[in-house]
Structures are given as C-alpha cells and as structure tokens.
C-alpha cells in the first residue's frame, strides 16, 4: 500500500452525531428567540423549550446563556476566515486586500442584520470587546505588515497599531449601522469604504517620481 495515500477521516460515532444535533438545535433555538425577543428577554427555559429538550440539557452544552455569545462569535470568525479565502484576501496587493476584507465583514453583518444588532449589544454588555482576542485587528495587521514589507504602504507604519485602528473604526461603523433602520443596507459598506479611503491616504505615504 502506498504510504503517502490519504487516509479517510475517522468515523463519527452515532452518539457524537446526536450530541452535535442537540447542540445545533439549542443554538438555533437561541438565535431564533434572540431575533424575536432580544437577548435580554430570552431565557434558558425558552431556549430549551424551543429546542424541545429539558432545561437541564442546555447546561450539558452551554454553561450559561452568555456562552451563546461565544458560539456566535466563533461562528463569525469561521465565516470571516472562509470569506477571506474565497475573496482571495491572502493574495498579493495589500490595498486591494484591505478593501476585500472590509467587504467580507460587511457581507457577514448584512446576511443577518437583526441577529447582528441583537448580539452586538449583548457582546458589548458582556465585555467581549475587551476580553476576547482582537482577531479582526490581527487580520488587518497581517495585511498591513505585508504592504509595508512590499513597499505598498509607508515604512514608518506600525502594522499592529494600524490593525487596531482599522478594527476600531470598523466596530464604530458597525455600531452606527446597527442603530439605523433595517432598510439602510448599503450604509455600512459606504461608510467603511470612505473611512478606509481616508486612512489609506495617510498609510500609503509620500509618492516619489
């Protein structure tokens, strides 16, 4: 047998498949209720009832209601990674990559505007912007670092600082967008486009020749 042959993925047991299905039912039930009633007005009892499980079953998968926020954040991170790969954000061209990164973030938020608004409020109240690792800032910083190394952006630029600034302005625009009427679908993309244009004017540095 060829030792380099790819081995098939391990089989998932029926027990594990059932556990994943119950977890997904609980998460989906929580998300539906949060969109309908808001995070603060959604109880664990209601989530369990909507998922058609006993209240105690909830705690087999989530220690507390706030863990739904963590799950939501992790799924958004996965969606961002997938979107960045599909959009070619990891290809050369830092300025174009920054625009594509912003476009992916806009799409993720606009796909579920009501959920984004409800969960964003809960995320802030739970202190997650301070407690969680700034993943989006790290993505921006990596793109900026590549731009500095390839001479597209100013050599005096700090990638970490630029990544933090880009994350901050993105979150600011997101908060403002979340407060607007549901039909203001294009406002987030337009504001981020203008903000990124303003920042890039200072990040590119003086042109020679």
N, CA, C and O of each residue as an XYZ file, in Angstrom:
836
protein
N       0.852     -1.205      0.000
C       0.000      0.000      0.000
C       0.881      1.246      0.000
O       1.911      1.294      0.673
N       0.460      2.248     -0.763
C       1.223      3.491     -0.846
C       1.168      4.201      0.500
O       0.091      4.550      0.985
N       2.337      4.413      1.098
C       2.383      5.054      2.418
C       1.974      6.507      2.369
O       1.677      7.096      3.408
N       1.951      7.121      1.150
C       1.587      8.537      1.025
C       0.102      8.726      0.772
O      -0.374      9.857      0.674
N      -0.637      7.619      0.664
C      -2.069      7.730      0.379
C      -2.777      8.425      1.529
O      -2.447      8.224      2.698
N      -3.750      9.242      1.177
C      -4.513      9.968      2.197
C      -5.479      9.029      2.891
O      -6.263      8.346      2.232
N      -5.434      8.986      4.202
C      -6.332      8.127      4.959
C      -7.700      8.784      5.069
O      -7.790     10.007      5.172
N      -8.766      7.988      5.050
C     -10.113      8.555      5.185
C     -10.295      9.154      6.570
O      -9.685      8.681      7.529
N     -11.126     10.190      6.694
C     -11.351     10.792      8.004
C     -11.989      9.793      8.956
O     -12.738      8.921      8.516
N     -11.712      9.898     10.240
C     -12.283      8.955     11.205
C     -13.803      9.053     11.251
O     -14.377     10.132     11.101
N     -14.436      7.915     11.458
C     -15.890      7.873     11.543
C     -16.368      8.561     12.826
O     -15.775      8.393     13.892
N     -17.437      9.329     12.708
C     -18.041      9.969     13.879
C     -19.116      9.041     14.424
O     -19.992      8.592     13.686
N     -19.046      8.761     15.698
C     -19.993      7.831     16.302
C     -21.405      8.404     16.301
O     -21.599      9.616     16.207
N     -22.388      7.511     16.408
C     -23.792      7.952     16.467
C     -24.025      8.845     17.676
O     -24.770      9.821     17.597
N     -23.395      8.517     18.785
C     -23.533      9.332     19.997
C     -23.037     10.750     19.751
O     -23.680     11.721     20.150
N     -21.881     10.861     19.086
C     -21.324     12.178     18.809
C     -22.202     12.946     17.834
O     -22.391     14.152     17.988
N     -22.745     12.255     16.827
C     -23.641     12.920     15.874
C     -24.883     13.434     16.576
O     -25.352     14.534     16.281
N     -25.421     12.656     17.499
C     -26.604     13.091     18.248
C     -26.286     14.303     19.120
O     -27.096     15.223     19.231
N     -25.105     14.299     19.738
C     -24.705     15.427     20.568
C     -24.586     16.703     19.729
O     -25.012     17.779     20.150
N     -24.003     16.566     18.543
C     -23.870     17.731     17.669
C     -25.229     18.253     17.234
O     -25.434     19.463     17.143
N     -26.161     17.340     16.963
C     -27.501     17.772     16.546
C     -28.221     18.522     17.664
O     -28.872     19.539     17.421
N     -28.099     18.011     18.897
C     -28.748     18.685     20.027
C     -28.127     20.059     20.249
O     -28.839     21.034     20.486
N     -26.811     20.135     20.173
C     -26.138     21.431     20.348
C     -26.595     22.418     19.284
O     -26.841     23.588     19.577
N     -26.709     21.944     18.051
C     -27.145     22.816     16.965
C     -28.585     23.253     17.170
O     -28.925     24.400     16.879
N     -29.450     22.353     17.670
C     -30.845     22.712     17.941
C     -30.920     23.788     19.019
O     -31.699     24.735     18.913
N     -30.113     23.632     20.045
C     -30.108     24.627     21.122
C     -29.624     25.981     20.614
O     -30.221     27.014     20.917
N     -28.546     25.972     19.846
C     -28.021     27.232     19.322
C     -29.027     27.885     18.378
O     -29.269     29.089     18.469
N     -29.609     27.109     17.483
C     -30.585     27.650     16.528
C     -31.803     28.201     17.247
O     -32.326     29.251     16.874
N     -32.264     27.486     18.292
C     -33.410     27.959     19.070
C     -33.080     29.280     19.753
O     -33.901     30.198     19.772
N     -31.876     29.374     20.313
C     -31.465     30.610     20.988
C     -31.411     31.768     20.002
O     -31.876     32.866     20.309
N     -30.854     31.535     18.833
C     -30.734     32.589     17.836
C     -32.113     33.058     17.372
O     -32.345     34.259     17.232
N     -33.021     32.123     17.134
C     -34.379     32.482     16.711
C     -35.060     33.359     17.761
O     -35.685     34.368     17.432
N     -34.932     32.963     19.021
C     -35.583     33.721     20.097
C     -34.934     35.088     20.291
O     -35.623     36.071     20.565
N     -33.627     35.151     20.152
C     -32.934     36.435     20.313
C     -33.365     37.408     19.227
O     -33.543     38.596     19.498
N     -33.536     36.926     18.006
C     -34.015     37.783     16.923
C     -35.441     38.237     17.210
O     -35.789     39.389     16.954
N     -36.268     37.336     17.740
C     -37.669     37.665     18.008
C     -37.836     38.583     19.213
O     -38.638     39.517     19.171
N     -37.083     38.328     20.294
C     -37.340     38.999     21.566
C     -36.184     39.841     22.079
O     -36.367     40.665     22.974
N     -35.003     39.643     21.525
C     -33.820     40.301     22.059
C     -33.103     39.395     23.039
O     -33.717     38.513     23.638
N     -31.817     39.607     23.202
C     -31.007     38.748     24.064
C     -31.461     38.811     25.518
O     -31.617     37.774     26.163
N     -31.671     40.004     26.034
C     -32.014     40.160     27.448
C     -33.343     39.523     27.800
O     -33.541     39.104     28.941
N     -34.257     39.440     26.850
C     -35.597     38.911     27.112
C     -35.745     37.443     26.726
O     -36.854     36.908     26.720
N     -34.650     36.806     26.411
C     -34.655     35.383     26.084
C     -34.088     34.599     27.261
O     -32.979     34.875     27.718
N     -34.850     33.619     27.753
C     -34.424     32.835     28.903
C     -33.934     31.454     28.481
O     -34.241     30.979     27.388
N     -33.180     30.829     29.352
C     -32.707     29.470     29.088
C     -33.888     28.518     28.982
O     -33.876     27.597     28.166
N     -34.911     28.739     29.807
C     -36.096     27.891     29.751
C     -36.749     27.956     28.374
O     -37.163     26.932     27.830
N     -36.840     29.156     27.814
C     -37.443     29.313     26.491
C     -36.597     28.660     25.403
O     -37.123     28.067     24.461
N     -35.286     28.777     25.546
C     -34.395     28.162     24.563
C     -34.570     26.647     24.571
O     -34.687     26.019     23.519
N     -34.588     26.067     25.775
C     -34.753     24.619     25.892
C     -36.107     24.178     25.341
O     -36.198     23.163     24.650
N     -37.151     24.933     25.644
C     -38.481     24.580     25.144
C     -38.533     24.653     23.622
O     -39.098     23.769     22.980
N     -37.950     25.694     23.043
C     -37.948     25.838     21.587
C     -37.140     24.694     20.942
O     -37.483     24.222     19.858
N     -36.081     24.260     21.611
C     -35.252     23.171     21.089
C     -35.839     21.796     21.400
O     -35.324     20.777     20.939
N     -36.925     21.771     22.186
C     -37.614     20.528     22.554
C     -36.715     19.600     23.361
O     -36.633     18.399     23.103
N     -36.037     20.198     24.352
C     -35.223     19.408     25.283
C     -35.512     19.895     26.702
O     -36.116     20.950     26.895
N     -35.080     19.125     27.681
C     -35.241     19.537     29.070
C     -34.315     20.704     29.383
O     -33.272     20.872     28.751
N     -34.713     21.510     30.372
C     -33.898     22.675     30.724
C     -32.471     22.263     31.080
O     -31.512     22.932     30.695
N     -32.335     21.157     31.821
C     -31.014     20.715     32.233
C     -30.114     20.331     31.073
O     -28.889     20.376     31.189
N     -30.722     19.951     29.950
C     -29.923     19.573     28.787
C     -29.116     20.755     28.269
O     -28.017     20.587     27.740
N     -29.671     21.952     28.426
C     -28.953     23.144     27.976
C     -27.563     23.201     28.595
O     -26.589     23.530     27.918
N     -27.472     22.881     29.878
C     -26.208     23.017     30.602
C     -25.224     21.896     30.281
O     -24.067     21.949     30.698
N     -25.670     20.892     29.551
C     -24.731     19.883     29.070
C     -23.902     20.407     27.900
O     -22.862     19.842     27.562
N     -24.375     21.494     27.286
C     -23.715     22.032     26.094
C     -23.220     23.463     26.281
O     -22.224     23.862     25.678
N     -23.912     24.229     27.112
C     -23.536     25.616     27.389
C     -23.633     25.830     28.897
O     -24.662     25.522     29.498
N     -22.588     26.347     29.507
C     -22.593     26.543     30.955
C     -23.558     27.641     31.380
O     -24.128     27.592     32.470
N     -23.733     28.627     30.514
C     -24.616     29.750     30.828
C     -25.092     30.370     29.521
O     -24.598     30.035     28.444
N     -26.050     31.270     29.627
C     -26.604     31.864     28.412
C     -25.550     32.663     27.650
O     -25.593     32.734     26.422
N     -24.604     33.265     28.370
C     -23.561     34.053     27.713
C     -22.715     33.224     26.751
O     -22.082     33.773     25.850
N     -22.701     31.905     26.939
C     -21.928     31.057     26.031
C     -22.505     31.058     24.617
O     -21.808     30.713     23.663
N     -23.765     31.440     24.478
C     -24.349     31.598     23.147
C     -23.628     32.730     22.413
O     -23.424     32.659     21.201
N     -23.243     33.777     23.153
C     -22.490     34.884     22.558
C     -21.145     34.375     22.049
O     -20.709     34.724     20.951
N     -20.490     33.540     22.868
C     -19.203     32.976     22.462
C     -19.352     32.141     21.198
O     -18.538     32.245     20.280
N     -20.388     31.316     21.150
C     -20.630     30.491     19.969
C     -20.875     31.355     18.744
O     -20.371     31.065     17.659
N     -21.649     32.414     18.918
C     -21.935     33.343     17.817
C     -20.633     33.971     17.305
O     -20.410     34.074     16.098
N     -19.786     34.385     18.240
C     -18.516     34.988     17.844
C     -17.610     34.012     17.117
O     -16.954     34.382     16.143
N     -17.566     32.765     17.583
C     -16.728     31.764     16.929
C     -17.223     31.465     15.512
O     -16.424     31.257     14.599
N     -18.534     31.447     15.340
C     -19.080     31.179     14.010
C     -18.813     32.352     13.066
O     -18.584     32.148     11.874
N     -18.841     33.547     13.580
C     -18.498     34.704     12.758
C     -17.026     34.666     12.355
O     -16.673     35.035     11.235
N     -16.176     34.221     13.269
C     -14.749     34.110     12.948
C     -14.537     33.076     11.841
O     -13.752     33.296     10.918
N     -15.240     31.952     11.940
C     -15.149     30.929     10.897
C     -15.644     31.470      9.564
O     -15.038     31.222      8.521
N     -16.758     32.217      9.603
C     -17.290     32.802      8.373
C     -16.306     33.802      7.778
O     -16.184     33.901      6.557
N     -15.601     34.546      8.638
C     -14.618     35.517      8.155
C     -13.455     34.805      7.472
O     -13.032     35.201      6.385
N     -12.941     33.760      8.105
C     -11.820     33.017      7.524
C     -12.226     32.435      6.169
O     -11.474     32.522      5.199
N     -13.421     31.840      6.111
C     -13.902     31.263      4.855
C     -14.070     32.339      3.791
O     -13.681     32.157      2.637
N     -14.656     33.464      4.197
C     -14.878     34.556      3.253
C     -13.587     35.161      2.744
O     -13.482     35.497      1.564
N     -12.600     35.304      3.618
C     -11.314     35.860      3.211
C     -10.637     34.952      2.193
O     -10.042     35.427      1.226
N     -10.729     33.666      2.412
C     -10.122     32.717      1.491
C     -10.823     32.751      0.128
O     -10.169     32.715     -0.914
N     -12.166     32.821      0.147
C     -12.926     32.845     -1.101
C     -12.674     34.125     -1.891
O     -12.667     34.108     -3.122
N     -12.466     35.232     -1.182
C     -12.264     36.523     -1.837
C     -10.807     36.769     -2.242
O     -10.484     37.797     -2.839
N      -9.946     35.824     -1.915
C      -8.542     35.990     -2.278
C      -7.838     37.061     -1.467
O      -6.917     37.711     -1.963
N      -8.261     37.253     -0.226
C      -7.648     38.287      0.612
C      -6.201     37.934      0.952
O      -5.414     38.815      1.297
N      -5.852     36.671      0.858
C      -4.494     36.269      1.190
C      -3.580     36.308     -0.027
O      -2.441     35.845      0.040
N      -4.062     36.850     -1.131
C      -3.237     37.031     -2.318
C      -2.507     38.366     -2.231
O      -2.845     39.190     -1.381
N      -1.505     38.603     -3.095
C      -0.744     39.867     -3.043
C      -1.625     41.088     -3.321
O      -2.699     40.984     -3.913
N      -1.131     42.248     -2.874
C      -1.828     43.508     -3.098
C      -2.540     43.963     -1.846
O      -3.735     43.716     -1.686
N      -1.809     44.638     -0.937
C      -2.346     44.927      0.389
C      -3.553     45.866      0.360
O      -4.507     45.653      1.107
N      -3.532     46.894     -0.479
C      -4.635     47.853     -0.505
C      -5.910     47.171     -0.990
O      -6.978     47.353     -0.404
N      -5.799     46.396     -2.049
C      -6.962     45.659     -2.535
C      -7.433     44.652     -1.491
O      -8.634     44.425     -1.346
N      -6.499     44.051     -0.767
C      -6.855     43.075      0.265
C      -7.608     43.731      1.408
O      -8.542     43.138      1.948
N      -7.224     44.942      1.787
C      -7.945     45.653      2.843
C      -9.381     45.927      2.423
O     -10.308     45.765      3.216
N      -9.566     46.345      1.169
C     -10.922     46.589      0.678
C     -11.739     45.297      0.663
O     -12.917     45.295      1.022
N     -11.100     44.189      0.241
C     -11.829     42.923      0.190
C     -12.165     42.435      1.595
O     -13.230     41.857      1.814
N     -11.267     42.662      2.541
C     -11.521     42.270      3.925
C     -12.725     43.017      4.485
O     -13.592     42.418      5.121
N     -12.778     44.308      4.250
C     -13.931     45.094      4.682
C     -15.205     44.588      4.015
O     -16.257     44.528      4.652
N     -15.119     44.226      2.743
C     -16.295     43.737      2.018
C     -16.811     42.439      2.630
O     -18.022     42.239      2.723
N     -15.909     41.557      3.046
C     -16.323     40.303      3.684
C     -17.012     40.591      5.012
O     -18.038     39.985      5.320
N     -16.460     41.506      5.800
C     -17.072     41.864      7.079
C     -18.466     42.459      6.872
O     -19.390     42.158      7.627
N     -18.612     43.289      5.868
C     -19.925     43.869      5.558
C     -20.914     42.762      5.225
O     -22.040     42.763      5.721
N     -20.499     41.819      4.387
C     -21.401     40.751      3.975
C     -21.849     39.899      5.161
O     -23.021     39.534      5.255
N     -20.931     39.585      6.058
C     -21.272     38.772      7.230
C     -22.344     39.460      8.063
O     -23.280     38.813      8.533
N     -22.209     40.766      8.248
C     -23.181     41.500      9.059
C     -24.518     41.682      8.353
O     -25.569     41.630      8.991
N     -24.486     41.893      7.061
C     -25.714     42.151      6.322
C     -26.521     40.887      6.049
O     -27.709     40.966      5.736
N     -25.886     39.723      6.164
C     -26.619     38.488      5.943
C     -27.679     38.268      7.020
O     -28.731     37.692      6.742
N     -27.414     38.722      8.246
C     -28.358     38.567      9.359
C     -28.395     39.857     10.168
O     -27.896     39.893     11.293
N     -28.984     40.924      9.607
C     -28.918     42.226     10.277
C     -29.587     42.264     11.647
O     -29.056     42.880     12.571
N     -30.736     41.619     11.793
C     -31.417     41.649     13.090
C     -30.615     40.897     14.144
O     -30.491     41.352     15.282
N     -30.078     39.759     13.766
C     -29.265     38.991     14.709
C     -28.003     39.761     15.068
O     -27.604     39.793     16.232
N     -27.380     40.374     14.086
C     -26.166     41.155     14.352
C     -26.446     42.259     15.352
O     -25.668     42.467     16.283
N     -27.548     42.967     15.169
C     -27.896     44.063     16.079
C     -28.113     43.560     17.493
O     -27.591     44.137     18.447
N     -28.890     42.477     17.637
C     -29.190     41.942     18.967
C     -27.945     41.395     19.649
O     -27.711     41.659     20.828
N     -27.150     40.635     18.913
C     -25.981     40.009     19.509
C     -24.852     41.001     19.741
O     -24.068     40.839     20.676
N     -24.762     42.021     18.905
C     -23.732     43.039     19.094
C     -23.930     43.754     20.429
O     -22.968     44.018     21.151
N     -25.179     44.063     20.747
C     -25.482     44.701     22.031
C     -25.093     43.797     23.189
O     -24.477     44.245     24.156
N     -25.459     42.510     23.088
C     -25.119     41.556     24.150
C     -23.615     41.362     24.255
O     -23.079     41.235     25.356
N     -22.934     41.337     23.121
C     -21.477     41.156     23.075
C     -20.764     42.282     23.814
O     -19.809     42.041     24.553
N     -21.231     43.513     23.612
C     -20.625     44.667     24.271
C     -20.903     44.632     25.774
O     -20.004     44.866     26.581
N     -22.157     44.337     26.147
C     -22.522     44.309     27.561
C     -21.750     43.237     28.323
O     -21.465     43.395     29.510
N     -21.417     42.158     27.643
C     -20.665     41.075     28.282
C     -19.171     41.377     28.352
O     -18.397     40.571     28.867
N     -18.768     42.533     27.836
C     -17.367     42.936     27.892
C     -16.471     42.201     26.924
O     -15.253     42.180     27.103
N     -17.057     41.588     25.887
C     -16.255     40.789     24.963
C     -15.247     41.599     24.143
O     -14.175     41.082     23.829
N     -15.555     42.860     23.784
C     -14.527     43.617     23.045
C     -13.210     43.746     23.815
O     -12.142     43.878     23.217
N     -13.300     43.706     25.152
C     -12.102     43.823     25.981
C     -11.504     42.449     26.280
O     -10.284     42.291     26.306
N     -12.369     41.457     26.505
C     -11.923     40.149     26.960
C     -11.429     39.252     25.832
O     -10.513     38.455     26.035
N     -12.021     39.371     24.649
C     -11.672     38.460     23.566
C     -10.416     38.918     22.825
O     -10.103     40.108     22.783
N      -9.710     37.960     22.247
C      -8.563     38.301     21.399
C      -9.052     39.085     20.184
O     -10.048     38.703     19.569
N      -8.370     40.172     19.830
C      -8.807     41.025     18.718
C      -8.485     40.400     17.363
O      -7.576     40.851     16.665
N      -9.230     39.364     16.996
C      -8.899     38.606     15.787
C      -8.934     39.478     14.539
O      -8.035     39.392     13.702
N      -9.952     40.311     14.403
C     -10.066     41.159     13.215
C      -8.875     42.104     13.120
O      -8.352     42.343     12.031
N      -8.443     42.645     14.267
C      -7.273     43.527     14.270
C      -6.031     42.775     13.788
O      -5.194     43.339     13.083
N      -5.916     41.510     14.167
C      -4.764     40.715     13.739
C      -4.791     40.475     12.231
O      -3.748     40.494     11.578
N      -5.979     40.250     11.683
C      -6.101     40.074     10.231
C      -5.670     41.339      9.512
O      -4.905     41.288      8.549
N      -6.170     42.484      9.989
C      -5.772     43.761      9.387
C      -4.268     43.973      9.508
O      -3.618     44.407      8.557
N      -3.716     43.665     10.684
C      -2.286     43.876     10.919
C      -1.437     43.031      9.972
O      -0.408     43.494      9.480
N      -1.862     41.802      9.717
C      -1.121     40.933      8.797
C      -1.103     41.513      7.380
O      -0.086     41.467      6.687
N      -2.252     42.060      6.967
C      -2.323     42.653      5.631
C      -1.439     43.889      5.547
O      -0.716     44.077      4.568
N      -1.499     44.734      6.580
C      -0.684     45.952      6.604
C       0.801     45.593      6.631
O       1.605     46.220      5.940
N       1.167     44.587      7.426
C       2.571     44.174      7.503
C       3.083     43.747      6.126
O       4.206     44.079      5.746
N       2.263     43.017      5.390
C       2.656     42.614      4.040
C       2.835     43.830      3.144
O       3.765     43.887      2.339
N       1.932     44.811      3.287
C       2.030     46.025      2.484
C       3.278     46.828      2.782
O       3.887     47.401      1.878
N       3.664     46.872      4.060
C       4.886     47.587      4.444
C       6.113     46.878      3.871
O       7.014     47.521      3.330
N       6.141     45.555      3.993
C       7.299     44.790      3.530
C       7.467     44.838      2.011
O       8.583     44.734      1.502
N       6.348     44.998      1.287
C       6.424     45.041     -0.175
C       6.443     46.463     -0.725
O       6.358     46.670     -1.935
N       6.557     47.453      0.182
C       6.684     48.828     -0.266
C       5.393     49.479     -0.721
O       5.438     50.563     -1.303
N       4.251     48.866     -0.481
C       2.968     49.465     -0.870
C       2.495     50.491      0.156
O       1.802     51.450     -0.186
N       2.873     50.281      1.410
C       2.468     51.176      2.488
C       3.707     51.789      3.128
O       4.815     51.276      2.972
N       3.514     52.874      3.840
C       4.624     53.622      4.428
C       5.488     52.744      5.334
O       4.951     52.011      6.165
N       6.807     52.802      5.193
C       7.692     52.001      6.044
C       7.659     52.434      7.505
O       8.088     51.684      8.382
N       7.155     53.631      7.774
C       7.072     54.105      9.150
C       5.831     53.588      9.872
O       5.640     53.852     11.059
N       4.997     52.858      9.156
C       3.721     52.412      9.700
C       3.908     51.216     10.626
O       4.657     50.293     10.305
N       3.232     51.229     11.772
C       3.223     50.087     12.678
C       2.039     49.192     12.315
O       0.894     49.617     12.477
N       2.270     47.972     11.832
C       1.163     47.096     11.461
C       0.205     46.823     12.615
O      -1.010     46.796     12.416
N       0.735     46.621     13.821
C      -0.125     46.344     14.972
C      -1.033     47.538     15.269
O      -2.236     47.378     15.475
N      -0.442     48.738     15.289
C      -1.227     49.942     15.544
C      -2.262     50.148     14.446
O      -3.421     50.453     14.729
N      -1.843     49.982     13.195
C      -2.776     50.152     12.081
C      -3.903     49.131     12.158
O      -5.057     49.456     11.875
N      -3.571     47.881     12.544
C      -4.599     46.857     12.685
C      -5.610     47.213     13.753
O      -6.810     47.004     13.572
N      -5.128     47.756     14.881
C      -6.037     48.165     15.952
C      -6.924     49.324     15.513
O      -8.115     49.353     15.825
N      -6.348     50.276     14.792
C      -7.132     51.428     14.318
C      -8.211     50.965     13.339
O      -9.358     51.401     13.421
N      -7.840     50.084     12.417
C      -8.807     49.584     11.446
C      -9.942     48.820     12.132
O     -11.108     48.944     11.757
N      -9.579     48.035     13.137
C     -10.626     47.324     13.894
C     -11.534     48.301     14.615
O     -12.753     48.129     14.628
N     -10.942     49.335     15.221
C     -11.738     50.297     15.966
C     -12.720     51.044     15.063
O     -13.880     51.240     15.426
N     -12.254     51.457     13.895
C     -13.149     52.200     13.010
C     -14.211     51.266     12.418
O     -15.341     51.682     12.166
N     -13.836     50.002     12.199
C     -14.822     49.030     11.725
C     -15.927     48.836     12.761
O     -17.108     48.861     12.415
N     -15.553     48.643     14.032
C     -16.551     48.451     15.075
C     -17.405     49.701     15.262
O     -18.613     49.602     15.479
N     -16.785     50.874     15.179
C     -17.549     52.113     15.289
C     -18.596     52.223     14.199
O     -19.744     52.578     14.468
N     -18.205     51.920     12.968
C     -19.150     51.954     11.856
C     -20.237     50.904     12.047
O     -21.401     51.146     11.726
N     -19.861     49.736     12.571
C     -20.831     48.667     12.801
C     -21.861     49.075     13.849
O     -23.051     48.810     13.681
N     -21.416     49.716     14.929
C     -22.346     50.173     15.958
C     -23.331     51.194     15.387
O     -24.526     51.139     15.675
N     -22.829     52.111     14.588
C     -23.715     53.123     13.997
C     -24.713     52.480     13.038
O     -25.889     52.844     13.017
N     -24.242     51.536     12.259
C     -25.119     50.843     11.320
C     -26.221     50.077     12.047
O     -27.364     50.043     11.591
N     -25.872     49.459     13.187
C     -26.833     48.659     13.940
C     -27.971     49.499     14.499
O     -29.048     48.970     14.774
N     -27.750     50.796     14.673
C     -28.795     51.678     15.209
C     -29.728     52.212     14.137
O     -30.748     52.824     14.456
N     -29.397     51.992     12.871
C     -30.180     52.564     11.782
C     -31.338     51.652     11.405
O     -31.364     50.482     11.789
N     -32.310     52.193     10.642
C     -33.421     51.374     10.175
C     -32.928     50.191      9.356
O     -31.858     50.247      8.749
N     -33.714     49.120      9.344
C     -33.302     47.880      8.683
C     -33.129     48.034      7.186
O     -32.487     47.193      6.557
N     -33.692     49.099      6.587
C     -33.564     49.252      5.135
C     -32.277     49.977      4.729
O     -32.022     50.181      3.542
N     -31.468     50.364      5.722
C     -30.214     51.070      5.416
C     -29.104     50.046      5.173
O     -28.102     50.023      5.888
N     -29.294     49.206      4.163
C     -28.401     48.077      3.957
C     -27.050     48.473      3.391
O     -26.055     47.795      3.646
N     -26.993     49.555      2.631
C     -25.748     49.927      1.968
C     -24.899     50.902      2.778
O     -23.771     51.210      2.392
N     -25.431     51.388      3.897
C     -24.723     52.426      4.639
C     -23.430     51.919      5.253
O     -22.450     52.662      5.310
N     -23.396     50.671      5.715
C     -22.189     50.139      6.332
C     -21.067     50.036      5.307
O     -19.937     50.442      5.578
N     -21.369     49.503      4.149
C     -20.356     49.368      3.102
C     -19.839     50.733      2.670
O     -18.636     50.902      2.474
N     -20.722     51.702      2.519
C     -20.313     53.028      2.071
C     -19.460     53.729      3.117
O     -18.453     54.348      2.775
N     -19.849     53.642      4.391
C     -19.063     54.303      5.434
C     -17.673     53.674      5.552
O     -16.678     54.386      5.688
N     -17.603     52.353      5.502
C     -16.300     51.698      5.596
C     -15.437     52.002      4.382
O     -14.218     52.118      4.504
N     -16.049     52.131      3.220
C     -15.286     52.482      2.018
C     -14.661     53.860      2.174
O     -13.492     54.057      1.840
N     -15.439     54.819      2.684
C     -14.924     56.165      2.857
C     -13.860     56.224      3.955
O     -12.842     56.898      3.803
N     -14.100     55.521      5.051
C     -13.132     55.506      6.150
C     -11.809     54.903      5.688
O     -10.739     55.440      5.973
N     -11.894     53.785      4.975
C     -10.674     53.137      4.513
C      -9.925     54.033      3.540
O      -8.694     54.066      3.547
N     -10.658     54.762      2.703
C     -10.018     55.696      1.783
C      -9.266     56.784      2.524
O      -8.143     57.131      2.157
N      -9.882     57.324      3.568
C      -9.229     58.367      4.362
C      -7.970     57.838      5.046
O      -6.935     58.505      5.057
N      -8.066     56.638      5.614
C      -6.917     56.066      6.310
C      -5.792     55.719      5.345
O      -4.618     55.927      5.653
N      -6.144     55.197      4.191
C      -5.114     54.813      3.232
C      -4.336     56.014      2.718
O      -3.159     55.886      2.380
N      -4.968     57.174      2.654
C      -4.258     58.380      2.233
C      -3.068     58.652      3.148
O      -2.035     59.155      2.705
N      -3.226     58.312      4.440
C      -2.127     58.520      5.378
C      -1.199     57.334      5.490
O      -0.046     57.476      5.898
N      -1.704     56.139      5.122
C      -0.895     54.940      5.270
C       0.045     54.683      4.106
O       1.094     54.061      4.271
N      -0.335     55.164      2.927
C       0.485     54.894      1.764
C       1.800     55.660      1.831
O       2.838     55.156      1.401
N       1.759     56.865      2.363
C       2.976     57.655      2.474
C       3.223     58.473      1.221
O       2.508     58.320      0.230
N       4.232     59.345      1.251
C       4.511     60.191      0.100
C       4.971     59.392     -1.114
O       5.741     58.440     -0.987
N       4.502     59.781     -2.272
C       4.900     59.127     -3.511
C       6.092     59.848     -4.124
O       6.193     61.073     -4.057
N       6.968     59.093     -4.707
C       8.142     59.677     -5.340
C       8.085     59.471     -6.840
O       7.438     58.544     -7.328
N       8.773     60.350     -7.572
C       8.859     60.184     -9.022
C       7.682     60.802     -9.754
O       7.617     60.740    -10.982
